[in-house]
Amino acid sequence: MSSSVPRLVVAAPSSGSGKTTVATGLMAAFAARGLAVSPHKVGPDYIDPGYHALATGRVGRNLDAYLCGPELVGPLFLHGARGCDIAVVEGVMGLYDGAAGEGELASTAHVAKLLRAPVVLVVDASSQSRSVAALVHGFVSWDPEVRVGGVILNKVASDRHEVMLREALEQTGVPVLGVLRRAPQVDTPSRHLGLVPVAERRAEAVGAVAAMAAQVSDGCDLDALMGLARSTAGLSGAAWDAAEAVSSPSHHPTRSQPKPRIAVAGGEAFTFSYAEHTELLTAAGADVVSFDPLRDEELPEGTRGLVIGGGFPEVYAAELSANEPLRKAVADLAESGAPVAAECAGLLYLCRELDGLPMCGVLDAGARMTERLTLGYRDAVAVGDSVLAAAGTRMRGHEFHRTAVEPGAGAEPAWGLRTPQRRVEGFVRRGVHASYLHTHWAAEPGVARRFVERCRTS
């Protein structure tokens, strides 16, 4: 099977060059033309896909060759792009920056090659003129398998500056597909872990995305960019399918089987999740419902299991602590032995306290904000059996936080980490699996199947 979904990868020489502005603006500009646009993000980032979703009206999806393996990048892309007129993929960091010590693995260039997609290079031209040609030439020639199909110049100061940049780039043979002036109105606020998520500033985010779309529409040649996207070769293979992923000889959910209700935390405090997780849980036979720990004083009626993903509980610690009825409901559910899966923010919420404020008290551990950023990919192995994984299950994950939990692991840790140094972390207690590690369940769909089965039988 082969799919020829038109597609572009938006990359840059480094972070801060304007990838998010250009990618999100392109998505919104194409959507404004009446096109069905499939939004994607290279890497584990949860925040940019929220802006992508706002721009397109479709779920933003991640393409991470480290978390999911290179073999799943194409199928997951085709899953998200099914039925779309064009796909726009926002890169991560610099074009050739991948997992530390792993060469090109999980870099934007790696994903572009896996997708056989042309790259549009966004260059911050604010402090250069003729040197832009040397920079672009270097990126174009570094890896002949990466096809750089055009350049978009960002933060161009004046008409004269634009003329100098265009003249210099004529020598490279790489077409200029857009020129963007400095535009403060498209800036999005940041804090300790990056951009502020859409869920926390929806009205302002709508305005920012509209400004990005207007800037890109005015400054870029959309027809040329669409032509570049359509110049892609077919992508072979089948689209990823959640039902196929969770199927096994011993697991075929039927209508006669009970559908355990699994509550998934959402709202402003818990915005980090991959769409495929909910799709896998549903395909495995669960009734998935959402709840907001900031506002809901009860868990959804009939809840048999709980998934609490990542986010910013440290920003909302006072509000989460003030919702004492829900904290007690979560603690009671966990004490009953019901399956609870918590990642990063979810881990903090289950602790005794966060920055001195009472949390759910499910775990005998305290959490606090720190100055130190913990960031990076991890190779992990399940230390023992849990509601998520059998002992010895290997998964890859990602840590991204400025908090610390003491102790860092329980008597029964969740994971043994092999990178960057050997250590154990997280907590397994009765039906609870809590860890700092963000994982992508598409890489190991048995995790979702096992969790649903435990919810059904607990």
C-alpha positions as CSV (number, residue, x, y, z in Angstrom):
1,M,0.0,0.0,0.0
2,S,1.3,3.5,-0.8
3,S,0.0,6.9,0.2
4,S,0.9,10.2,-1.5
5,V,-0.3,12.7,1.1
6,P,1.3,16.0,0.2
7,R,3.6,16.9,3.1
8,L,6.2,19.4,4.3
9,V,8.7,19.4,7.2
10,V,9.3,22.8,8.8
11,A,12.8,22.8,10.2
12,A,15.5,25.4,11.3
13,P,19.2,25.6,12.0
14,S,18.5,25.9,15.8
15,S,15.8,26.4,18.3
16,G,14.3,29.9,18.5
17,S,14.4,30.5,14.8
18,G,10.7,30.6,14.4
19,K,9.6,27.0,13.5
20,T,6.5,27.1,15.6
21,T,5.4,30.4,14.2
22,V,5.9,29.3,10.6
23,A,4.5,25.8,11.0
24,T,1.5,26.9,13.0
25,G,0.9,29.8,10.6
26,L,1.2,27.5,7.6
27,M,-1.3,25.0,9.1
28,A,-3.8,27.8,9.8
29,A,-3.3,29.4,6.4
30,F,-3.8,26.2,4.5
31,A,-6.9,25.4,6.7
32,A,-8.3,28.9,5.9
33,R,-8.2,27.8,2.2
34,G,-10.6,25.0,3.0
35,L,-8.0,22.3,3.1
36,A,-7.9,19.4,5.6
37,V,-4.5,19.9,7.3
38,S,-2.8,17.2,9.3
39,P,-0.6,18.6,12.1
40,H,2.5,16.8,13.4
41,K,5.4,17.5,15.7
42,V,8.8,15.8,15.7
43,G,9.8,14.7,19.2
44,P,8.1,14.3,22.5
45,D,6.8,17.9,22.9
46,Y,3.2,18.1,24.2
47,I,2.7,21.9,24.0
48,D,3.2,22.8,20.3
49,P,0.6,20.2,19.2
50,G,-2.0,22.1,21.1
51,Y,-1.4,25.2,19.0
52,H,-1.4,23.0,15.9
53,A,-4.8,21.6,16.9
54,L,-6.1,25.1,17.3
55,A,-4.8,26.0,13.8
56,T,-6.3,23.0,12.0
57,G,-9.2,21.7,14.0
58,R,-7.5,18.3,14.1
59,V,-5.6,16.5,16.9
60,G,-1.9,17.4,16.9
61,R,0.2,14.3,16.8
62,N,3.8,13.5,17.6
63,L,6.4,11.7,15.5
64,D,9.2,10.5,17.8
65,A,11.6,7.9,16.3
66,Y,13.2,7.4,19.7
67,L,10.1,6.8,21.8
68,C,8.3,4.8,19.1
69,G,11.1,3.5,16.9
70,P,11.8,4.5,13.3
71,E,9.5,1.8,12.0
72,L,6.4,3.5,13.5
73,V,7.0,7.0,12.3
74,G,5.4,6.3,8.9
75,P,2.4,4.4,10.1
76,L,1.7,7.0,12.9
77,F,2.0,9.8,10.3
78,L,-0.4,8.0,7.9
79,H,-2.8,7.4,10.8
80,G,-3.0,11.1,11.6
81,A,-3.0,12.2,7.9
82,R,-5.7,9.9,6.8
83,G,-8.2,11.8,4.6
84,C,-6.2,15.0,4.6
85,D,-5.2,17.3,1.8
86,I,-1.8,18.2,3.2
87,A,0.4,17.5,6.3
88,V,2.7,19.9,8.0
89,V,5.3,18.5,10.3
90,E,7.1,20.9,12.7
91,G,10.6,19.9,13.5
92,V,12.5,19.9,16.8
93,M,15.6,21.9,17.8
94,G,18.0,22.2,14.8
95,L,17.5,20.2,11.7
96,Y,20.2,17.6,12.5
97,D,19.9,17.6,16.3
98,G,18.8,14.1,17.5
99,A,18.9,12.0,20.7
100,A,22.1,12.6,22.6
101,G,24.8,10.2,21.6
102,E,22.5,8.5,19.0
103,G,23.6,10.2,15.8
104,E,20.6,11.3,13.7
105,L,18.1,9.2,15.6
106,A,14.9,11.2,16.3
107,S,16.2,14.3,14.6
108,T,14.0,16.3,12.3
109,A,16.3,15.2,9.4
110,H,15.8,11.6,10.4
111,V,12.0,12.0,10.4
112,A,12.0,13.9,7.1
113,K,13.9,11.0,5.5
114,L,11.6,8.4,7.0
115,L,8.6,10.4,5.6
116,R,10.4,11.1,2.3
117,A,9.3,14.7,2.8
118,P,10.9,17.9,1.6
119,V,12.2,20.3,4.2
120,V,11.5,24.0,4.5
121,L,14.3,25.7,6.4
122,V,13.3,28.6,8.6
123,V,16.2,30.9,9.1
124,D,16.4,33.7,11.7
125,A,18.0,36.4,9.5
126,S,18.0,39.2,12.1
127,S,21.8,39.4,12.6
128,Q,23.1,38.5,9.2
129,S,23.1,39.3,5.5
130,R,25.4,37.6,3.0
131,S,26.4,34.9,5.6
132,V,22.9,33.5,5.3
133,A,24.1,31.8,2.0
134,A,26.9,30.0,3.8
135,L,24.5,28.8,6.5
136,V,21.9,27.5,4.1
137,H,24.6,25.9,1.9
138,G,25.9,24.0,4.9
139,F,22.5,22.7,5.9
140,V,21.7,21.7,2.3
141,S,24.9,19.9,1.7
142,W,25.4,18.2,5.1
143,D,23.2,15.2,4.3
144,P,22.4,14.6,0.6
145,E,19.4,12.4,1.6
146,V,17.7,15.4,3.2
147,R,15.9,17.4,0.5
148,V,15.8,21.1,1.5
149,G,13.2,22.4,-0.9
150,G,13.2,26.1,0.1
151,V,13.9,28.7,2.7
152,I,11.7,31.0,4.7
153,L,13.5,34.0,6.1
154,N,12.3,35.2,9.5
155,K,12.8,38.4,11.4
156,V,13.8,40.4,8.3
157,A,14.4,44.0,9.3
158,S,13.6,46.0,6.1
159,D,13.2,45.9,2.4
160,R,16.9,46.6,1.9
161,H,17.8,43.7,4.3
162,E,15.5,41.4,2.3
163,V,17.2,42.4,-1.0
164,M,20.6,41.6,0.5
165,L,19.4,38.2,1.7
166,R,17.8,37.2,-1.5
167,E,20.9,38.2,-3.5
168,A,23.1,36.1,-1.3
169,L,20.8,33.1,-1.5
170,E,20.7,33.1,-5.3
171,Q,24.2,31.5,-5.2
172,T,22.8,28.5,-3.3
173,G,20.1,27.6,-5.8
174,V,17.6,27.2,-2.9
175,P,14.4,29.1,-3.5
176,V,13.2,31.7,-1.0
177,L,9.6,30.7,-0.3
178,G,8.8,33.4,2.3
179,V,10.0,36.5,4.0
180,L,8.6,37.4,7.4
181,R,9.2,40.7,9.2
182,R,9.5,41.0,13.0
183,A,6.0,40.7,14.5
184,P,5.6,40.8,18.3
185,Q,1.9,40.0,18.0
186,V,2.6,36.4,17.1
187,D,4.8,35.8,20.1
188,T,3.5,33.2,22.6
189,P,4.4,33.5,26.3
190,S,6.8,31.0,27.8
191,R,7.7,29.8,31.3
192,H,9.9,27.1,32.9
193,L,9.0,24.3,30.5
194,G,8.4,26.2,27.3
195,L,5.3,27.8,25.8
196,V,2.2,28.2,27.9
197,P,-0.3,25.5,26.8
198,V,-3.3,26.5,24.8
199,A,-5.7,25.2,27.4
200,E,-4.4,27.9,29.8
201,R,-4.9,30.8,27.5
202,R,-7.4,29.8,24.8
203,A,-8.7,33.3,23.9
204,E,-5.2,34.7,23.6
205,A,-4.0,31.6,21.8
206,V,-6.7,31.9,19.2
207,G,-5.5,35.5,18.5
208,A,-1.9,34.4,18.4
209,V,-2.7,31.6,15.9
210,A,-4.7,34.1,13.7
211,A,-1.8,36.5,13.7
212,M,0.6,33.7,12.7
213,A,-1.7,32.7,9.9
214,A,-1.9,36.3,8.7
215,Q,1.8,36.8,8.8
216,V,2.5,33.6,6.9
217,S,-0.2,34.3,4.3
218,D,1.2,37.7,3.7
219,G,4.8,36.8,3.6
220,C,5.0,33.3,2.1
221,D,4.2,31.9,-1.3
222,L,1.5,29.4,-0.3
223,D,1.1,28.1,-3.8
224,A,4.8,27.3,-4.1
225,L,4.8,25.6,-0.7
226,M,1.8,23.5,-1.7
227,G,3.6,22.6,-5.0
228,L,6.6,21.5,-2.9
229,A,4.4,19.4,-0.7
230,R,2.8,17.7,-3.7
231,S,6.2,16.8,-5.1
232,T,6.6,14.1,-2.5
233,A,6.9,10.4,-3.5
234,G,4.5,7.9,-2.2
235,L,4.9,6.6,1.3
236,S,4.6,2.8,1.5
237,G,3.0,0.9,4.3
238,A,-0.3,0.8,6.2
239,A,-1.5,3.4,8.6
240,W,-1.3,2.6,12.3
241,D,-4.5,1.2,13.7
242,A,-5.2,1.1,17.5
243,A,-7.5,-1.9,17.2
244,E,-4.9,-3.9,15.4
245,A,-2.2,-2.7,17.8
246,V,-3.9,-4.0,20.9
247,S,-5.2,-7.2,19.3
248,S,-3.6,-10.5,20.4
249,P,-4.5,-14.2,20.2
250,S,-5.9,-14.0,23.7
251,H,-7.5,-10.6,23.6
252,H,-10.4,-9.8,21.4
253,P,-12.9,-7.5,23.2
254,T,-16.5,-8.3,22.4
255,R,-19.8,-6.6,23.1
256,S,-20.5,-9.0,25.9
257,Q,-17.4,-8.0,27.9
258,P,-17.9,-5.2,30.4
259,K,-16.4,-1.9,29.4
260,P,-14.5,-0.6,32.4
261,R,-14.7,3.1,32.8
262,I,-11.3,4.8,32.8
263,A,-11.1,8.4,33.9
264,V,-8.4,10.5,32.2
265,A,-7.3,13.8,33.9
266,G,-7.5,16.9,31.8
267,G,-8.1,20.6,32.2
268,E,-5.4,23.3,32.5
269,A,-3.3,21.4,35.0
270,F,-3.0,18.2,33.0
271,T,-2.5,19.0,29.3
272,F,0.3,16.5,28.4
273,S,-1.0,13.4,26.7
274,Y,-0.7,11.6,23.4
275,A,-3.9,11.1,21.4
276,E,-2.9,7.5,20.7
277,H,-3.2,6.6,24.5
278,T,-6.9,7.2,24.6
279,E,-7.3,5.5,21.2
280,L,-5.5,2.4,22.5
281,L,-7.5,2.3,25.7
282,T,-10.8,2.6,23.8
283,A,-9.7,-0.1,21.3
284,A,-8.8,-2.4,24.2
285,G,-12.4,-2.2,25.4
286,A,-12.5,0.7,27.8
287,D,-15.0,3.5,28.2
288,V,-12.7,6.5,28.4
289,V,-14.0,9.7,30.0
290,S,-12.2,12.9,31.0
291,F,-12.3,14.9,34.3
292,D,-10.8,18.1,35.5
293,P,-9.0,17.9,38.9
294,L,-9.2,21.7,39.2
295,R,-13.0,21.8,39.1
296,D,-14.6,18.3,39.4
297,E,-15.2,17.3,43.0
298,E,-15.9,13.7,42.1
299,L,-14.5,11.2,39.8
300,P,-16.8,10.2,36.9
301,E,-19.5,7.8,38.1
302,G,-18.4,4.2,37.8
303,T,-14.6,4.9,37.5
304,R,-12.6,1.6,37.6
305,G,-9.2,3.1,36.6
306,L,-7.4,6.3,36.5
307,V,-4.9,7.9,34.1
308,I,-3.2,11.1,35.2
309,G,-0.7,12.4,32.6
310,G,1.7,15.3,32.5
311,G,1.2,19.0,32.8
312,F,1.7,21.8,35.3
313,P,0.4,20.9,38.7
314,E,3.1,23.1,40.2
315,V,1.4,26.1,38.6
316,Y,-2.0,25.1,40.0
317,A,-0.9,23.5,43.3
318,A,-3.1,25.8,45.4
319,E,-6.2,25.1,43.4
320,L,-5.5,21.3,43.2
321,S,-4.9,21.2,47.0
322,A,-8.1,23.2,47.6
323,N,-10.2,20.6,45.8
324,E,-10.2,18.3,48.9
325,P,-13.2,16.2,47.8
326,L,-11.5,15.0,44.6
327,R,-8.2,14.4,46.4
328,K,-10.0,12.1,48.8
329,A,-11.8,10.4,45.9
330,V,-8.5,9.7,44.2
331,A,-6.9,8.4,47.4
332,D,-9.9,6.2,48.1
333,L,-9.8,4.7,44.5
334,A,-6.1,4.0,44.8
335,E,-6.6,2.4,48.2
336,S,-9.2,0.1,46.8
337,G,-6.6,-1.4,44.5
338,A,-8.0,0.1,41.3
339,P,-5.4,0.6,38.6
340,V,-3.9,4.1,38.5
341,A,-1.3,5.2,36.0
342,A,0.4,8.5,36.6
343,E,3.2,10.2,34.7
344,C,5.2,13.2,35.8
345,A,2.5,15.7,36.8
346,G,0.4,12.8,37.8
347,L,3.2,11.5,40.0
348,L,3.3,14.9,41.8
349,Y,-0.5,14.9,42.3
350,L,-0.3,11.5,44.0
351,C,2.3,12.6,46.5
352,R,1.7,13.7,50.1
353,E,2.4,17.3,49.2
354,L,3.7,19.7,46.5
355,D,5.6,22.7,47.7
356,G,4.1,22.3,51.1
357,L,0.5,22.0,49.9
358,P,-1.5,18.8,50.5
359,M,-2.0,16.6,47.5
360,C,-3.7,13.2,47.3
361,G,-1.4,11.3,49.7
362,V,-1.5,8.1,47.7
363,L,2.4,8.0,47.8
364,D,4.5,8.4,50.8
365,A,6.6,11.1,49.1
366,G,7.0,14.8,48.9
367,A,7.4,17.0,45.8
368,R,8.9,20.4,45.3
369,M,9.9,22.8,42.6
370,T,13.6,23.1,41.9
371,E,15.9,25.3,39.8
372,R,17.3,22.3,37.9
373,L,15.8,21.1,34.6
374,T,15.8,17.4,34.2
375,L,15.5,16.7,30.5
376,G,16.3,13.8,28.2
377,Y,15.4,10.5,26.6
378,R,15.6,7.4,28.8
379,D,15.9,3.6,28.2
380,A,13.8,1.9,30.8
381,V,12.9,-1.6,32.0
382,A,10.0,-2.5,34.3
383,V,11.6,-3.6,37.6
384,G,8.6,-5.7,38.7
385,D,5.0,-6.5,37.7
386,S,2.5,-3.7,37.7
387,V,-0.8,-2.7,36.2
388,L,1.1,-1.3,33.2
389,A,3.8,-3.8,32.5
390,A,5.2,-7.2,33.3
391,A,8.6,-7.3,34.9
392,G,11.3,-7.0,32.3
393,T,9.2,-5.0,29.8
394,R,11.4,-2.6,28.0
395,M,10.2,0.9,27.0
396,R,11.7,4.2,26.0
397,G,10.6,7.4,27.7
398,H,11.3,11.0,28.2
399,E,11.9,13.1,31.3
400,F,11.1,16.8,31.3
401,H,10.5,18.6,34.7
402,R,11.8,21.1,37.1
403,T,10.6,19.3,40.2
404,A,12.0,16.7,42.5
405,V,10.2,13.9,44.5
406,E,11.7,12.6,47.7
407,P,12.3,9.7,47.8
408,G,12.8,9.3,44.1
409,A,11.7,5.6,44.2
410,G,9.5,3.5,46.3
411,A,10.2,0.1,47.9
412,E,8.9,-1.3,44.6
413,P,10.2,1.1,41.8
414,A,8.4,1.6,38.5
415,W,11.4,1.6,36.2
416,G,15.1,0.8,36.1
417,L,16.7,3.4,33.9
418,R,19.8,2.7,31.8
419,T,20.3,6.2,30.5
420,P,22.0,8.5,31.3
421,Q,23.1,6.6,34.4
422,R,21.8,3.5,36.0
423,R,19.1,4.2,38.6
424,V,15.6,3.2,39.7
425,E,12.7,5.6,39.8
426,G,9.0,5.8,40.4
427,F,6.5,3.9,42.5
428,V,4.5,0.7,42.2
429,R,2.1,0.2,45.0
430,R,-0.9,-2.1,44.7
431,G,-2.7,-0.9,41.6
432,V,-0.6,2.3,41.3
433,H,2.1,2.9,38.8
434,A,3.6,6.4,39.1
435,S,6.7,7.7,37.5
436,Y,8.4,10.8,36.0
437,L,8.8,9.0,32.7
438,H,6.6,10.0,29.8
439,T,6.1,7.0,27.5
440,H,4.3,6.6,24.2
441,W,2.1,3.6,24.4
442,A,2.0,3.0,20.6
443,A,5.5,1.6,21.0
444,E,4.2,-1.0,23.5
445,P,0.4,-1.3,23.0
446,G,0.3,-4.2,25.4
447,V,0.6,-1.6,28.2
448,A,-2.9,-0.3,27.3
449,R,-4.3,-3.8,26.9
450,R,-2.9,-4.9,30.3
451,F,-4.2,-1.7,32.0
452,V,-7.8,-2.2,30.6
453,E,-7.8,-5.9,31.6
454,R,-6.7,-4.9,35.2
455,C,-9.5,-2.3,35.3
456,R,-12.0,-5.0,34.1
457,T,-11.0,-7.5,36.8
458,S,-10.0,-5.3,39.8
